[in-house]
Amino acid sequence: MDRIWKRSPRIRSAVRSIATRAERGHQSASTGAASTDPEGGKPGEFRLLGVPTIYDRVCQQALLNRLEPIFEPVFDEANFGYRRGRSTKDAMRKVWKEIQSEREWIVDADLKDFFGSAEHEKLLTLVAQRIADGRILRLIRAMLKAGSYGRGRLFPTERGTPQGSVITPLTQKVIFSSSE
């Protein structure tokens, strides 16, 4: 990425433009493309994936870079999913340590339709407990509500977080940490 950044004034200009728009509160989320993905182990069932535009991905990554250090301290130490510096091997070491200390319970959960059922207002309320900047909250709301476009029509987003989005793992951890 550094080589591309140094060699491409056009990319630098585009990223600066996104940053300036976001700082001024003018950045909004675009309607991304819709794609369907077969549900693993469920023949004939599909989930809708939102595919953000390149501009939205850059904006979401910048937002993620700012929000992650703020929220990381509140996440449970036993949660390893989508966390920087934590791997599957780290999770396995933790499990082994718990087994050796004769813990009775180790939980590995996959919550049904977690991405599709997240309540936007609950998420925004949780984010607002740590983030006071209205521009950031409006941007997150816009990302959640952007919807997706496919098969010639708009699919609005009233609930859930878009799978395939850069910011989605963080939003899911915020919701999940509130119920731990």
C-alpha positions as CSV (number, residue, x, y, z in Angstrom):
1,M,0.0,0.0,0.0
2,D,2.9,2.4,0.8
3,R,4.3,2.0,-2.7
4,I,0.9,2.7,-4.3
5,W,0.4,5.7,-2.0
6,K,3.8,7.2,-2.9
7,R,3.3,6.7,-6.6
8,S,-0.2,7.8,-7.1
9,P,-1.2,11.4,-6.5
10,R,-4.7,10.5,-7.6
11,I,-5.1,8.0,-4.7
12,R,-3.6,10.4,-2.2
13,S,-6.0,13.1,-3.4
14,A,-9.0,10.8,-3.2
15,V,-8.2,9.6,0.3
16,R,-7.7,13.3,1.4
17,S,-11.0,14.2,-0.1
18,I,-12.7,11.4,1.8
19,A,-11.0,12.4,5.1
20,T,-12.0,16.1,4.6
21,R,-15.6,15.2,3.8
22,A,-15.7,12.9,6.9
23,E,-14.2,15.6,9.2
24,R,-16.8,18.1,8.0
25,G,-19.6,15.6,8.5
26,H,-20.4,15.4,4.7
27,Q,-19.3,11.8,4.1
28,S,-22.2,9.5,3.6
29,A,-22.4,5.8,2.9
30,S,-23.2,4.7,-0.6
31,T,-25.6,2.1,-1.6
32,G,-23.4,-0.9,-2.2
33,A,-23.9,-3.8,-4.5
34,A,-25.9,-6.8,-3.3
35,S,-24.7,-10.3,-3.6
36,T,-26.1,-13.6,-2.3
37,D,-23.9,-16.1,-0.6
38,P,-25.1,-19.7,0.1
39,E,-25.6,-20.3,3.9
40,G,-23.0,-22.9,5.0
41,G,-24.6,-26.2,5.7
42,K,-28.1,-25.0,4.7
43,P,-28.9,-26.1,1.2
44,G,-31.1,-23.7,-0.7
45,E,-30.7,-20.9,1.8
46,F,-28.9,-17.7,1.0
47,R,-27.8,-14.6,2.9
48,L,-27.6,-11.1,1.4
49,L,-24.1,-9.6,1.4
50,G,-23.6,-5.9,1.1
51,V,-20.5,-5.0,-1.0
52,P,-19.4,-1.5,-0.2
53,T,-17.8,0.8,-2.7
54,I,-14.1,1.5,-2.6
55,Y,-14.7,4.9,-1.1
56,D,-16.9,3.4,1.6
57,R,-14.2,0.8,2.4
58,V,-11.6,3.5,2.8
59,C,-13.9,5.6,5.0
60,Q,-14.9,2.5,7.1
61,Q,-11.2,1.5,7.5
62,A,-10.4,5.0,8.7
63,L,-13.3,4.9,11.1
64,L,-12.3,1.4,12.3
65,N,-8.7,2.6,13.0
66,R,-10.1,5.4,15.2
67,L,-12.8,3.4,17.0
68,E,-11.0,0.1,17.7
69,P,-8.6,1.5,20.3
70,I,-11.6,3.1,22.1
71,F,-13.7,0.0,22.3
72,E,-10.9,-2.7,22.6
73,P,-10.5,-2.3,26.3
74,V,-14.2,-3.1,27.0
75,F,-14.2,-6.4,25.1
76,D,-13.9,-9.6,27.1
77,E,-10.5,-11.2,27.3
78,A,-11.9,-14.5,26.3
79,N,-13.3,-13.1,23.0
80,F,-10.8,-13.8,20.1
81,G,-12.9,-13.2,17.0
82,Y,-11.7,-10.4,14.6
83,R,-9.3,-8.8,17.1
84,R,-5.9,-7.5,16.2
85,G,-3.1,-9.5,17.8
86,R,-5.3,-12.5,18.5
87,S,-5.4,-15.6,16.5
88,T,-7.1,-19.0,16.4
89,K,-3.9,-20.4,18.1
90,D,-4.3,-17.9,20.9
91,A,-7.9,-19.0,21.4
92,M,-6.8,-22.7,21.5
93,R,-4.1,-21.8,24.1
94,K,-6.8,-20.2,26.2
95,V,-9.1,-23.2,25.9
96,W,-6.2,-25.5,26.8
97,K,-5.4,-23.3,29.8
98,E,-9.0,-23.4,31.0
99,I,-9.1,-27.2,30.6
100,Q,-5.9,-27.6,32.7
101,S,-7.4,-25.4,35.4
102,E,-10.4,-27.7,35.5
103,R,-13.0,-25.2,34.3
104,E,-16.4,-26.8,33.8
105,W,-17.6,-24.6,31.0
106,I,-16.1,-23.5,27.7
107,V,-18.5,-21.9,25.3
108,D,-18.1,-21.7,21.5
109,A,-21.2,-20.0,20.0
110,D,-22.5,-19.2,16.6
111,L,-25.5,-17.0,17.1
112,K,-28.3,-17.5,14.5
113,D,-28.6,-14.5,12.1
114,F,-26.5,-12.3,14.3
115,F,-25.4,-10.1,11.4
116,G,-29.0,-9.8,10.1
117,S,-30.7,-9.1,13.4
118,A,-28.7,-6.3,15.0
119,E,-30.9,-3.4,16.1
120,H,-29.5,-0.1,14.7
121,E,-30.7,2.0,17.6
122,K,-29.3,-0.3,20.2
123,L,-25.9,-0.3,18.5
124,L,-25.9,3.5,18.1
125,T,-26.8,3.9,21.8
126,L,-23.9,1.7,22.8
127,V,-21.5,3.5,20.5
128,A,-22.7,6.9,21.9
129,Q,-21.7,5.8,25.4
130,R,-18.1,6.1,24.3
131,I,-18.3,8.4,21.3
132,A,-19.8,11.9,21.6
133,D,-19.0,13.2,18.1
134,G,-22.3,13.5,16.3
135,R,-20.5,13.3,12.9
136,I,-19.2,9.8,13.7
137,L,-22.6,8.6,15.0
138,R,-24.3,10.0,11.8
139,L,-21.7,8.2,9.6
140,I,-22.3,4.9,11.4
141,R,-26.0,5.3,11.0
142,A,-25.6,6.1,7.3
143,M,-23.4,2.9,7.0
144,L,-26.0,0.8,8.7
145,K,-28.9,2.2,6.7
146,A,-27.2,2.4,3.3
147,G,-28.8,-0.8,2.0
148,S,-27.6,-2.6,-1.1
149,Y,-28.5,-2.6,-4.8
150,G,-29.0,-5.7,-6.8
151,R,-31.2,-7.4,-9.3
152,G,-32.4,-4.0,-10.4
153,R,-33.7,-2.8,-7.1
154,L,-32.7,-1.3,-3.7
155,F,-32.7,-3.6,-0.7
156,P,-33.1,-1.2,2.3
157,T,-31.5,-2.0,5.6
158,E,-33.7,-1.7,8.6
159,R,-31.9,-4.2,10.9
160,G,-28.6,-5.9,10.9
161,T,-25.1,-4.9,9.8
162,P,-23.8,-5.5,6.3
163,Q,-21.8,-8.7,6.0
164,G,-18.7,-8.0,4.0
165,S,-18.3,-4.5,5.4
166,V,-15.0,-3.4,7.0
167,I,-16.7,-2.0,10.1
168,T,-19.1,-4.9,10.7
169,P,-16.9,-7.0,13.0
170,L,-16.4,-4.1,15.3
171,T,-20.1,-3.3,15.5
172,Q,-20.9,-6.9,16.2
173,K,-18.3,-7.0,19.1
174,V,-19.8,-3.8,20.5
175,I,-23.3,-5.4,20.6
176,F,-22.0,-8.7,21.9
177,S,-19.9,-7.1,24.6
178,S,-23.0,-5.3,26.0
179,S,-24.7,-8.7,26.6
180,E,-21.7,-10.6,28.0
